[in-house]
């Protein structure tokens, strides 16, 4: 009788362990499915740069499956001359549907004062040969209010006469 009780206890313990493992794996699979669903519906906003008669143009494109809301680019510092800080401030975009693009306007500022600059060349925020690289951040939300940050590294051309900048898209981070 004592031996049967021990066998029954062992069988019950092994069964409990299998049920616990099955429950744990099922919960992990559920979390993975939710994560994959979030990733597949996430907006992905990337910049492209072009030139027009009035100067440099920044275009944001949503290449993700979901809509991007409250799309904005953080102010980008471009120069420091003693106590004067020059930076570019970008105009935010309220909504960017999947597969759509929007030109994003920007203005140059110096210590909180609008500074149009004497020449259209001063409106460029891309680094030129000999300058240090810059990082701009595109911030946006999905329709559920989840916030994302997409850092982009702007590297100056290696040759003084080369016209193209290197634009590296660093990974999107959930905030």
C-alpha positions as CSV (number, residue, x, y, z in Angstrom):
1,X,0.0,0.0,0.0
2,X,2.8,2.4,0.8
3,X,4.5,1.6,-2.5
4,X,1.3,2.4,-4.4
5,X,1.0,5.8,-2.6
6,X,4.6,6.7,-3.7
7,X,4.0,5.7,-7.3
8,X,0.7,7.7,-7.3
9,X,2.6,10.7,-5.8
10,X,5.4,10.5,-8.4
11,X,2.9,10.1,-11.3
12,X,1.0,13.1,-10.0
13,X,4.2,15.2,-9.6
14,X,5.3,14.4,-13.2
15,X,1.9,15.2,-14.6
16,X,1.9,18.5,-12.7
17,X,5.3,19.3,-14.1
18,X,4.1,18.6,-17.7
19,X,1.0,20.8,-17.2
20,X,3.2,23.6,-15.8
21,X,5.6,23.4,-18.8
22,X,2.7,23.3,-21.3
23,X,1.1,26.3,-19.6
24,X,4.5,28.2,-19.7
25,X,5.1,27.4,-23.4
26,X,1.6,28.4,-24.3
27,X,2.0,31.7,-22.6
28,X,5.3,32.3,-24.4
29,X,3.7,31.5,-27.7
30,X,0.9,33.9,-27.0
31,X,3.3,36.7,-26.2
32,X,5.3,36.0,-29.3
33,X,2.1,36.1,-31.4
34,X,1.2,39.5,-29.9
35,X,4.7,40.8,-30.6
36,X,4.7,39.6,-34.2
37,X,1.3,41.2,-34.7
38,X,2.6,44.5,-33.3
39,X,5.6,44.4,-35.5
40,X,3.6,43.6,-38.7
41,X,1.3,46.6,-38.0
42,X,3.9,49.1,-36.9
43,X,4.5,52.2,-38.9
44,X,8.1,52.7,-40.2
45,X,9.0,56.2,-41.1
46,X,12.2,56.8,-43.1
47,X,13.6,60.0,-44.5
48,X,14.9,60.7,-48.0
49,X,16.7,63.8,-49.2
50,X,16.5,65.6,-52.5
51,X,17.2,69.0,-53.9
52,X,14.8,71.5,-55.4
53,X,15.3,75.0,-56.8
54,X,14.9,76.4,-53.3
55,X,17.4,74.0,-51.7
56,X,17.4,70.8,-49.7
57,X,14.2,68.9,-49.3
58,X,13.5,66.3,-46.6
59,X,10.7,63.8,-47.4
60,X,9.4,61.4,-44.8
61,X,7.9,58.1,-46.1
62,X,5.9,55.6,-44.1
63,X,7.1,52.2,-45.4
64,X,5.3,50.2,-42.6
65,X,1.9,48.7,-42.6
66,X,0.3,50.9,-40.0
67,X,-0.4,54.7,-40.0
68,X,2.0,57.0,-38.3
69,X,0.7,59.8,-36.1
70,X,2.4,62.9,-34.6
71,X,5.4,62.5,-36.9
72,X,8.2,64.9,-35.9
73,X,11.9,65.2,-36.2
74,X,13.9,66.5,-33.2
75,X,15.7,69.8,-33.6
76,X,19.1,69.1,-35.1
77,X,22.1,71.1,-34.0
78,X,24.3,72.0,-37.0
79,X,26.8,74.6,-35.7
80,X,28.2,76.2,-32.5
81,X,30.0,79.5,-32.7
82,X,31.1,80.5,-29.3
83,X,27.8,81.1,-27.4
84,X,25.6,80.9,-30.5
85,X,24.0,77.5,-31.3
86,X,22.6,77.0,-34.8
87,X,20.1,74.3,-35.3
88,X,17.3,73.2,-37.6
89,X,13.7,72.9,-36.4
90,X,11.4,70.7,-38.5
91,X,7.7,71.2,-38.9
92,X,5.7,68.2,-37.6
93,X,3.3,66.1,-39.7
94,X,0.1,65.0,-37.9
95,X,-0.7,61.9,-39.9
96,X,1.2,59.7,-42.4
97,X,-0.7,56.8,-43.9
98,X,1.0,53.5,-44.9
99,X,2.9,53.9,-48.2
100,X,2.5,57.7,-48.2
101,X,5.2,60.4,-48.2
102,X,5.2,64.0,-47.0
103,X,7.7,66.8,-47.5
104,X,8.7,68.1,-44.1
105,X,9.6,71.8,-44.0
106,X,12.3,73.1,-41.7
107,X,13.8,76.4,-40.5
108,X,17.1,77.4,-39.2
109,X,17.4,78.9,-35.7
110,X,20.2,80.6,-33.7
111,X,19.6,80.7,-30.0
112,X,15.8,80.5,-30.3
113,X,15.7,83.2,-33.0
114,X,14.7,82.3,-36.5
115,X,17.7,82.7,-38.8
116,X,17.0,82.4,-42.5
117,X,20.7,82.6,-43.3
118,X,22.2,84.8,-46.0
119,X,22.3,82.0,-48.6
120,X,20.2,79.0,-49.4
121,X,23.3,76.8,-48.9
122,X,23.0,77.6,-45.1
123,X,19.6,75.9,-45.1
124,X,21.2,72.5,-45.5
125,X,21.5,70.3,-42.4
126,X,23.4,67.5,-44.1
127,X,27.1,67.5,-43.0
128,X,29.7,68.5,-45.6
129,X,33.2,67.2,-46.1
130,X,35.3,67.9,-43.0
131,X,32.4,68.3,-40.6
132,X,31.4,65.7,-38.0
133,X,28.5,63.3,-38.5
134,X,25.1,64.2,-37.2
135,X,22.2,62.1,-35.9
136,X,18.6,63.1,-36.4
137,X,15.7,61.4,-34.7
138,X,12.3,60.8,-36.2
139,X,9.6,60.3,-33.6
140,X,6.2,58.9,-34.3
141,X,3.3,57.0,-32.8
142,X,1.0,54.2,-34.0
143,X,-2.8,54.3,-33.7
144,X,-2.7,52.7,-30.3
145,X,-0.5,55.5,-28.9
146,X,2.8,53.4,-28.8
147,X,5.7,55.8,-29.3
148,X,8.7,55.0,-31.5
149,X,12.1,56.6,-32.2
150,X,14.0,56.2,-35.4
151,X,17.6,57.5,-35.2
152,X,19.3,58.3,-38.5
153,X,23.0,58.9,-38.8
154,X,24.1,61.5,-41.4
155,X,27.7,61.0,-42.4
156,X,29.6,63.6,-44.5
157,X,31.1,62.6,-47.8
158,X,34.7,61.4,-47.7
159,X,35.7,63.4,-50.7
160,X,35.4,67.2,-50.9
161,X,33.9,67.1,-54.3
162,X,31.5,64.1,-53.7
163,X,27.9,65.2,-53.6
164,X,26.3,62.3,-51.8
165,X,26.0,61.9,-48.0
166,X,25.8,58.5,-46.3
167,X,22.5,58.0,-44.6
168,X,22.4,55.1,-42.1
169,X,19.1,54.0,-40.7
170,X,19.6,52.9,-37.2
171,X,17.0,50.6,-35.7
172,X,13.6,51.7,-34.6
173,X,13.1,51.7,-30.8
174,X,9.9,51.6,-28.9
175,X,9.8,54.3,-26.2
